[in-house]
C-alpha cells in the first residue's frame, strides 16, 4: 500500500510539474513557434504526422511514457489540431508508437523489465522474441495511420458521431 501511494504520488507530481512546465513554455510563446514550424513544413499533413510519429518513437527510447505524454504531447497537440487530425486517432497512434519504441533497441525498456522478472533468460533471446512482435506493431501502426476508421469506428458507433 505504501509503495502504491509513493508511485501514485510520483505520477501526480510529474503531472503537476509538467503542467507548470507546459504553462511556462506556452506563455513564452515556444508552443506557438513549434506549432507554426510543424504546420509550415513543406510536407503534406500526413507527412507532418509521420515526422511527429518518428519524433515520438525516438523520444520513447530515453524517456518513460509519463514524460512523453505529460510534457511532449501537449507541445505537439496544437499542430495536430491545426492540421485537422482527429485527436482520438492521434492518441491511439501515440499509444501504439510508444509501445513499439519501448520494445526497440537500443534502449528497449520493456526488455529490461522482462529481464528483471525472468533473470534466467538471455537478453538476446528477449530481443529476438520482441522483434517479431515489433514487426506486427509497426504494421498495425501503419494500417491505423493509412486507414483511421480502424481506431475510430467504435467511438463513432458508441457516441453516434
C-alpha positions in Angstrom: 0.0 0.0 0.0 2.9 2.4 0.8 4.6 1.6 -2.5 1.4 2.2 -4.4 0.9 5.6 -2.6 4.5 6.5 -3.4 4.2 5.6 -7.1 0.8 7.3 -7.4 2.2 10.5 -5.8 5.2 10.5 -8.1 3.0 10.3 -11.2 0.8 13.0 -9.7 3.8 15.2 -9.0 5.0 14.6 -12.6 1.6 15.6 -13.9 1.6 18.8 -11.9 5.3 19.7 -12.7 4.7 19.0 -16.4 1.6 21.3 -16.4 3.7 24.0 -14.8 6.4 23.5 -17.4 3.8 23.5 -20.2 2.2 26.7 -18.9 5.6 28.5 -18.8 6.5 27.0 -22.2 3.3 28.2 -23.7 3.4 31.6 -22.0 6.9 32.2 -23.5 5.4 31.5 -27.0 7.5 28.4 -27.6 4.5 26.2 -28.3 3.3 28.7 -30.9 6.7 28.6 -32.6 6.7 24.8 -32.5 3.1 24.6 -34.0 4.0 27.1 -36.7 7.2 25.2 -37.6 5.4 21.9 -37.8 2.4 23.2 -39.8 4.8 25.2 -42.0 6.9 22.1 -43.0 6.9 21.6 -46.8 5.1 18.3 -46.4 1.5 17.2 -46.7 -0.3 16.8 -43.4 0.2 13.1 -43.4 4.0 13.7 -43.9 4.0 16.0 -40.9 2.2 13.3 -38.9 4.9 10.8 -39.9 7.6 13.2 -38.7 5.9 13.6 -35.4 5.5 9.8 -35.1 9.2 9.4 -35.7 10.0 12.0 -33.1 7.7 10.3 -30.6 9.4 6.9 -31.4 12.8 8.4 -30.8 11.6 10.0 -27.5 10.4 6.6 -26.4 13.9 5.4 -26.1 15.3 7.6 -23.3 12.0 8.7 -21.7 9.3 6.9 -19.8 5.7 7.3 -21.1 4.6 9.9 -18.4 7.3 12.3 -19.5 6.3 12.0 -23.2 2.5 12.2 -22.5 2.6 15.0 -20.0 5.4 17.1 -21.5 5.9 16.5 -25.2 2.4 15.6 -26.4 0.8 18.9 -25.2 3.5 20.7 -27.2 2.7 18.6 -30.4 -1.1 18.6 -30.0 -1.8 22.2 -31.2 0.0 21.3 -34.5 -2.3 18.2 -34.9 -5.3 20.4 -34.2 -4.1 22.9 -36.8 -3.6 20.1 -39.3 -7.2 19.0 -38.5 -6.4 15.4 -37.4 -8.8 13.6 -35.1 -7.4 13.8 -31.5 -8.6 10.3 -30.6 -6.8 8.9 -33.6 -3.7 10.9 -32.7 -3.8 9.5 -29.1 -4.1 5.9 -30.5 -1.1 6.5 -32.7 0.9 7.7 -29.8 0.0 4.8 -27.6 0.9 2.2 -30.2 4.0 4.1 -31.2 5.3 4.4 -27.6 4.7 0.7 -27.0 6.8 -0.1 -30.1 9.5 2.3 -29.0 9.7 0.6 -25.6 10.4 -2.7 -27.4 13.0 -1.5 -29.8 16.7 -1.4 -29.3 19.0 0.4 -28.3 17.2 1.1 -25.1 14.2 -1.3 -25.1 12.8 -0.6 -21.7 10.4 -3.5 -21.9 13.3 -5.9 -22.4 14.9 -4.8 -19.2 11.6 -5.1 -17.3 11.2 -8.6 -18.6 14.8 -9.5 -17.8 14.2 -8.4 -14.2 11.2 -10.7 -14.0 12.9 -13.6 -15.7 16.6 -13.3 -15.0 17.4 -16.7 -16.4 16.5 -15.6 -19.9 19.3 -14.1 -22.0 18.7 -10.5 -23.2 19.5 -11.6 -26.8 16.6 -14.1 -26.6 14.3 -11.5 -25.3 15.2 -9.1 -28.1 14.5 -11.8 -30.7 11.2 -12.6 -29.2 10.2 -8.9 -29.2 11.4 -8.4 -32.8 8.5 -10.4 -34.3 6.0 -8.5 -32.2 7.5 -5.2 -33.2 7.1 -6.0 -36.9 3.4 -6.7 -36.2 3.0 -3.4 -34.2 4.7 -1.3 -36.9 2.4 -2.9 -39.5 -0.6 -2.2 -37.3 0.6 1.4 -36.7 0.9 1.9 -40.5 -2.6 0.5 -41.0 -4.1 2.8 -38.5 -2.2 5.8 -40.0 -3.4 4.9 -43.5 -6.9 3.9 -42.5 -8.1 5.9 -39.4 -11.5 4.2 -39.2 -9.7 1.2 -37.7 -9.2 3.2 -34.5 -12.3 5.4 -34.7 -15.2 3.1 -35.7 -16.1 2.0 -32.1 -16.1 5.5 -30.5 -18.1 6.8 -33.5 -20.6 4.0 -33.1 -20.7 4.4 -29.3 -21.3 8.1 -29.4 -23.3 8.3 -32.7 -20.9 10.7 -34.4 
